[in-house]
């Protein structure tokens, strides 16, 4: 029982960290795009 709960918690943590990584990647891409636009102007 405890092992299953731990596994479930682990999966939730992995989902959360994956979502965080996607958010960070998206933010850095947008940031790069904004910098390029500023440099072009």
C-alpha positions as CSV (number, residue, x, y, z in Angstrom):
1,X,0.0,0.0,0.0
2,X,2.7,2.5,1.1
3,X,4.8,1.6,-2.0
4,X,1.8,2.3,-4.3
5,X,1.2,5.7,-2.6
6,X,4.9,6.6,-3.0
7,X,4.8,5.6,-6.7
8,X,1.7,7.8,-7.2
9,X,3.4,10.7,-5.5
10,X,6.5,10.2,-7.6
11,X,4.5,10.2,-10.7
12,X,2.8,13.5,-9.6
13,X,6.2,15.0,-8.9
14,X,7.5,13.9,-12.4
15,X,4.4,15.5,-14.0
16,X,4.9,18.7,-12.1
17,X,8.6,18.9,-12.9
18,X,7.9,18.1,-16.6
19,X,5.3,20.9,-16.6
20,X,7.8,23.3,-14.9
21,X,10.5,22.4,-17.5
22,X,8.0,23.1,-20.4
23,X,7.1,26.4,-18.8
24,X,10.8,27.4,-18.4
25,X,11.5,26.4,-22.0
26,X,8.5,28.3,-23.3
27,X,9.5,31.4,-21.3
28,X,13.1,31.3,-22.6
29,X,11.9,30.9,-26.2
30,X,9.6,33.9,-25.7
31,X,12.4,35.8,-24.0
32,X,14.8,35.1,-27.0
33,X,12.1,36.2,-29.4
34,X,11.6,39.4,-27.5
35,X,15.3,40.1,-27.5
36,X,15.5,39.5,-31.2
37,X,12.6,41.9,-31.9
38,X,14.3,44.6,-29.7
39,X,17.6,44.1,-31.6
40,X,15.8,44.3,-35.0
41,X,14.2,47.6,-34.0
